[in-house]
Amino acid sequence: MKTWKILSPKVLTEEERPDNITADTQAKVKVTQVLFTGTELSAYLGHPKPKYPLIPGRFAVGVVGETGAACTVEKNERVYFRDCSPCGACPACLHGDADNCAEPKTAGVNMDGYMRDFVVAQESGLSPLPPSVSDDEALFIGIVSHCEAVIDRLNVAKGTHVAVLGAGEIGNILSQLLIYHQAVPILIDSDEEKLAVAAQCGVYYTVKADETMEENIARITGGRLAAGSVYSSFCGLAPDLPFGITAAGGIVVYTGYGFPEISAQLKTALDKHLTLTSVSNDRSGDAAAINLLVNKAVNLAPLNPQKYPASKLAEVFRGEAEKAEAGKRTQCCIINML
């Protein structure tokens, strides 16, 4: 079975290796699609010091081909692969509180990912997909779950303004979910094209990050500013930008799948008694995310990620790496593994 593996920065190789069921609670799944995101690109570029060799691929869907005797998933059933799992060794896990694992294992980051023909997985790591959720939509289950964790951390009341900095996949989906939860997102970015896509998804307040940004936010909020702000990593905006647009006593959440080395002037945050926190690589709430997709809480169609066959995978890695090194923002795409 074919596996794609990163051996060192910018060195991607293919290899054949056997992968067979060894326990009654396992299933062998044919991988059908993998979402290529910044997680895969960071691993390829060597950030932040990944442990090689590494099989990339955090978000993936597949079809069950074989099952162990104790599995309840069925042959030919579509499934989503859980992207985060508890480590089983930290104090929280040892006390039966795996939901608060301190060091979760993340596919394509600190455990093997899903860029391979077949995966033998524990049944507990598979989430069956309902017919109303397409494979393309299912690839975003992990991101939807992640955004729900951000909203839980914000803990803002209905009708509250929340500034979301960065209109990439996380910022777009987060803004849609804030609307679903009856908050009022203000999505901010320097990229007008990404803001236009968000508007197609139903995000009403989109603001360009320019010299009129603060004035526009003050107008939208009636001068109160945002009760909370969310900063998406690698969005290209200044990391201390949320401090000026968040109301005194508010909360600023930094989020993403890892963070670059950043520095920020904290005086404004300290003067305004802001709470600074982060949400990154939290364990997924797959069931809740699938339910949100079933209920059409988010509109993913305008994102329209490009699709590439697995035969083009090396070209995708090289092309996205060149964009990133040229200072350009990258965009997720779908790798068809069939």
Sequence and secondary structure as in RCSB ss.txt:
>XXXX:A:sequence
MKTWKILSPKVLTEEERPDNITADTQAKVKVTQVLFTGTELSAYLGHPKPKYPLIPGRFAVGVVGETGAACTVEK
NERVYFRDCSPCGACPACLHGDADNCAEPKTAGVNMDGYMRDFVVAQESGLSPLPPSVSDDEALFIGIVSHCEAV
IDRLNVAKGTHVAVLGAGEIGNILSQLLIYHQAVPILIDSDEEKLAVAAQCGVYYTVKADETMEENIARITGGRL
AAGSVYSSFCGLAPDLPFGITAAGGIVVYTGYGFPEISAQLKTALDKHLTLTSVSNDRSGDAAAINLLVNKAVNL
APLNPQKYPASKLAEVFRGEAEKAEAGKRTQCCIINML
>XXXX:A:secstr
 EEEEEEETTEEEEEE      STTEEEEEEEEEEE HHHHHHHHTTT   SSB   SEEEEEEEEE TT  S T
T EEEE SEE  S SHHHHTT GGG SS EEBTTTB  S BSEEEEEGGGEEE  TTS HHHHTTHHHHHHHHHH
HHHH   TT EEEEE  SHHHHHHHHHHHHTT EEEEEES HHHHHHHHHTT  EEEESSTTHHHHHHHHTTTS 
EEEEEEETTSSS TTHHHHHEEEEEEEEEESSS        HHHHHTT EEEEE S    HHHHHHHHHTT S  
GGG   EEEGGGHHHHHHHHHHHHHTT     EEEE  
